[in-house]
Every structure is written in structure tokens, then in C-alpha cells.
């Protein structure tokens, strides 16, 4: 079964572009990680401070490794996360029927 992370990031007022710029770098690099199946960021057209990231990994270990890569440290921890008001993550496992 694959491991899924559905994240919701709310940017601080005025920090939408900071978060968007970080995701522009983080997204393609994350897609290249071993064990990554899918990584897509979204921004709400109605509430531009709201970003959602849908991530699918081969397993939980691949997801945990994601947080150790230099691109995550630079773009998520170094740029996007400090510009957030809130960060919520929900985790799931796929049902392989």
C-alpha cells in the first residue's frame, strides 16, 4: 500500500508569493525522490493564502526520507514553512483493491 500525505498550508498575510516560489522549487525536486509516486501543489483561487500539497510515496519510509533531502531543507524548512500561519498534514494509506 502507498503512503499518502495531504498537507494544507496557510501563508501569513503577504507571504503568498514566498510560499509559491518555494513550492515552485520544491515540487519538481520532490518528484525525483526515490519512492515518490506523485507530488502536486495547489493554490486556492478564492483564498490565495491557502495551499494544498498532495503527496504519494511507495511507503512511509520514502515519505520520512523526503524530509531529509537538501531541497526539502532549503525550500520547505528554510523558506515556505517560516512564511506559514498554519501547517496541517493528514496521512493515509491507499486501499489496493
C-alpha positions as CSV (number, residue, x, y, z in Angstrom):
1,X,0.0,0.0,0.0
2,X,1.2,3.5,-0.8
3,X,1.6,6.2,1.8
4,X,-0.3,9.5,1.3
5,X,0.2,12.9,2.8
6,X,-2.4,15.6,2.3
7,X,-1.0,18.9,3.5
8,X,-2.7,22.3,3.9
9,X,-0.5,25.3,4.2
10,X,-1.9,28.8,5.1
11,X,0.5,31.6,4.3
12,X,0.9,34.5,6.6
13,X,-0.7,37.6,5.1
14,X,1.5,39.0,2.4
15,X,3.7,35.8,2.2
16,X,1.7,34.0,-0.6
17,X,4.5,34.6,-3.2
18,X,7.2,33.4,-0.8
19,X,5.3,30.1,-0.4
20,X,4.5,29.9,-4.1
21,X,8.2,30.5,-5.0
22,X,9.3,27.8,-2.6
23,X,6.8,25.3,-4.0
24,X,8.0,26.0,-7.5
25,X,11.4,24.7,-6.5
26,X,10.3,22.0,-4.1
27,X,7.7,20.3,-6.3
28,X,9.9,19.1,-9.2
29,X,12.7,18.1,-6.9
30,X,10.3,16.1,-4.7
31,X,9.0,14.2,-7.8
32,X,12.6,13.0,-8.4
33,X,13.0,11.4,-5.0
34,X,13.2,7.6,-4.7
35,X,9.9,6.3,-3.6
36,X,7.9,9.3,-4.7
37,X,4.8,8.3,-6.8
38,X,3.0,11.7,-7.0
39,X,3.6,15.2,-5.7
40,X,1.3,18.1,-6.7
41,X,0.9,21.5,-5.1
42,X,-2.3,23.6,-5.5
43,X,-3.3,27.2,-4.6
44,X,-6.8,28.2,-3.9
45,X,-8.1,30.7,-6.5
46,X,-10.6,32.1,-4.0
47,X,-8.3,32.2,-1.0
48,X,-4.7,32.7,-2.3
49,X,-3.2,32.2,1.1
50,X,-4.3,28.5,1.1
51,X,-2.0,25.9,-0.5
52,X,-2.6,22.2,-0.6
53,X,0.0,19.6,-1.4
54,X,-0.9,16.1,-2.3
55,X,1.9,13.6,-1.9
56,X,2.0,9.8,-2.6
57,X,5.0,7.7,-1.7
58,X,5.7,4.0,-2.1
59,X,5.8,3.6,1.7
60,X,6.1,5.5,4.9
61,X,9.9,5.2,4.8
62,X,10.0,7.0,1.5
63,X,7.8,9.8,3.0
64,X,10.1,10.1,6.0
65,X,13.1,10.3,3.8
66,X,11.5,13.2,2.0
67,X,12.2,15.5,5.0
68,X,15.9,14.7,4.9
69,X,16.7,15.8,1.4
70,X,18.6,19.1,0.8
71,X,15.8,20.5,-1.4
72,X,13.2,20.0,1.4
73,X,15.6,21.6,4.0
74,X,16.1,24.6,1.7
75,X,12.7,25.2,0.2
76,X,10.3,23.8,2.8
77,X,12.1,24.3,6.1
78,X,14.1,27.3,5.0
79,X,11.6,29.3,3.0
80,X,8.0,28.1,3.0
81,X,7.3,26.9,6.5
82,X,8.6,30.1,8.2
83,X,6.1,32.0,6.0
84,X,3.1,30.0,7.1
85,X,0.4,30.9,9.6
86,X,-0.6,27.2,9.8
87,X,0.5,23.8,8.6
88,X,-1.7,20.8,8.7
89,X,-0.9,17.3,7.5
90,X,-3.1,14.3,7.2
91,X,-1.8,10.8,6.5
92,X,-3.5,7.9,4.7
93,X,-2.7,4.5,3.2
94,X,-4.1,3.6,-0.2
95,X,-6.6,0.7,-0.5
96,X,-5.2,-1.5,-3.1
97,X,-8.3,-3.2,-4.3
